[in-house]
Amino acid sequence: MQEPTQDDWFLEANNAWDAGAHKKALSLFLKAAAAGETHALNSVGYFLDHGIGVKKNAAAARDWYRKAAKAGDVAGCANLAICYRDEGNFRWARFWFERAFAQGDGDAALELGRLFLWEGPNRNDHKVVHYLTQAVASPGVSADGKKEAGRLLKSLGRK
């Protein structure tokens, strides 16, 4: 009999999650992560971040997202950026959103545009427009993200 692989554990973890077996899913994501499955690192962070099958733990979630991001997982970059943004650490939020965007996450461009927009009177309108335009044009942006970026561009007098 063949030993389960990281891919087997990751697939089984997602199936358990879909079935509502959250503790089992988390256990399997941990096994997959320990075996080197990059996306499982992000999934463990997500479970900790949202308290799925485990007590919420923002600091531990951020650590798992960082592991995923450093291993090249685009969702890990974006989730880590969201953690920093929500804590008010916009410097590190920009850093991780930029990494996510560089890997094709169009919604990260929208988030970058928003971050630069929030800088108030000292904002860099060129960067705001640049990132929002990139979000609208990105094949990796959600439909809602594309709509929001377009709305923000329109509010700035851009099309």
C-alpha positions in Angstrom: 0.0 0.0 0.0 1.3 3.4 -1.0 1.9 6.1 1.7 -0.3 9.2 1.3 1.4 12.2 -0.4 1.2 15.9 0.4 -1.2 16.2 -2.5 -3.4 13.4 -1.1 -3.6 15.1 2.3 -4.3 18.5 0.7 -7.1 17.1 -1.5 -8.6 15.1 1.5 -8.3 18.3 3.7 -10.3 20.3 1.1 -12.9 17.6 0.9 -13.2 17.5 4.7 -13.5 21.3 4.7 -16.3 21.1 2.1 -18.1 18.5 4.1 -17.9 20.7 7.3 -15.4 18.5 9.1 -13.3 21.4 10.1 -11.1 19.8 12.8 -10.3 16.9 10.4 -9.6 19.4 7.6 -7.2 21.4 9.8 -5.4 18.2 10.9 -5.0 17.2 7.2 -3.8 20.6 6.2 -1.2 20.5 8.9 0.0 17.1 7.6 0.1 18.4 4.0 2.0 21.5 5.2 4.5 19.4 7.1 5.1 17.4 4.0 5.8 20.5 1.9 2.4 21.4 0.3 2.7 25.2 -0.1 -1.0 25.9 -0.4 -1.7 24.0 2.8 0.5 26.6 4.7 -2.0 29.3 3.6 -5.0 27.1 4.5 -3.7 26.6 8.0 -3.3 30.3 8.4 -6.8 30.9 7.1 -8.2 28.4 9.6 -6.4 30.2 12.4 -7.3 33.6 11.1 -11.0 32.9 10.9 -11.3 30.4 13.8 -12.4 27.5 11.7 -12.1 24.3 13.7 -9.8 26.1 16.1 -9.7 29.1 18.3 -8.9 32.3 16.4 -5.3 33.3 16.6 -4.3 36.3 14.5 -0.6 36.1 15.4 -0.3 32.4 14.5 -2.3 33.0 11.3 0.1 35.7 10.3 3.0 33.3 10.9 1.4 30.7 8.6 0.6 33.2 5.9 4.2 34.4 6.1 5.5 30.8 5.6 3.1 30.4 2.6 4.1 33.7 1.1 7.8 33.0 1.5 7.2 29.6 -0.2 5.7 31.4 -3.2 2.0 31.1 -2.5 0.2 34.1 -3.9 -2.8 33.8 -1.5 -0.3 33.7 1.4 1.1 37.0 0.2 -2.4 38.6 -0.2 -3.6 37.3 3.2 -0.5 38.5 5.0 -1.0 41.9 3.3 -4.6 42.0 4.6 -3.4 41.2 8.1 -0.9 44.1 8.0 -3.5 46.4 6.4 -6.1 45.6 9.1 -3.5 46.3 11.8 -2.7 49.7 10.2 0.8 48.7 9.1 0.4 50.1 5.6 4.2 49.8 4.8 4.2 46.0 5.2 0.7 45.7 3.6 2.0 47.5 0.5 5.1 45.2 0.4 3.0 42.0 0.5 0.3 43.3 -1.8 3.0 44.2 -4.3 4.4 40.6 -4.1 0.9 39.2 -4.7 0.3 41.6 -7.6 3.6 40.6 -9.2 2.4 37.0 -9.1 -0.8 37.8 -10.9 -3.3 38.7 -8.2 -5.3 41.5 -9.8 -7.2 42.1 -6.6 -3.9 43.0 -4.9 -3.6 45.9 -7.5 -7.0 47.2 -6.3 -5.8 47.0 -2.7 -2.7 48.9 -3.6 -4.7 51.6 -5.3 -6.9 51.8 -2.1 -3.9 52.1 0.1 -2.4 54.9 -1.9 -5.9 56.6 -2.1 -6.2 56.5 1.7 -3.1 58.5 2.2 -5.3 61.6 2.1 -3.8 65.0 1.1 -0.3 63.5 0.7 -1.5 60.8 -1.6 0.3 60.0 -4.8 -2.5 60.2 -7.4 -0.3 58.7 -10.1 0.1 55.5 -8.1 -3.6 55.4 -7.2 -4.5 55.6 -10.9 -1.7 53.2 -11.9 -2.8 50.4 -9.6 -6.5 50.9 -10.2 -5.9 50.8 -14.0 -3.8 47.7 -13.5 -6.7 46.1 -11.5 -9.2 46.8 -14.2 -7.0 45.3 -16.9 -5.8 42.3 -14.9 -7.0 38.8 -15.9 -6.4 37.8 -12.3 -9.0 40.2 -10.7 -12.4 39.2 -9.5 -15.5 40.6 -11.1 -16.2 42.6 -7.9 -12.6 43.8 -7.8 -12.8 45.0 -11.4 -16.1 46.8 -10.8 -14.7 48.5 -7.6 -11.5 49.6 -9.3 -13.5 51.0 -12.2 -15.8 52.9 -9.7 -12.9 54.3 -7.9 -11.2 55.5 -11.2 -14.5 57.1 -12.2 -14.7 58.9 -8.9 -11.2 60.3 -9.6 -12.4 61.6 -13.0 -10.7 58.7 -14.9 -12.3 56.1 -17.1 
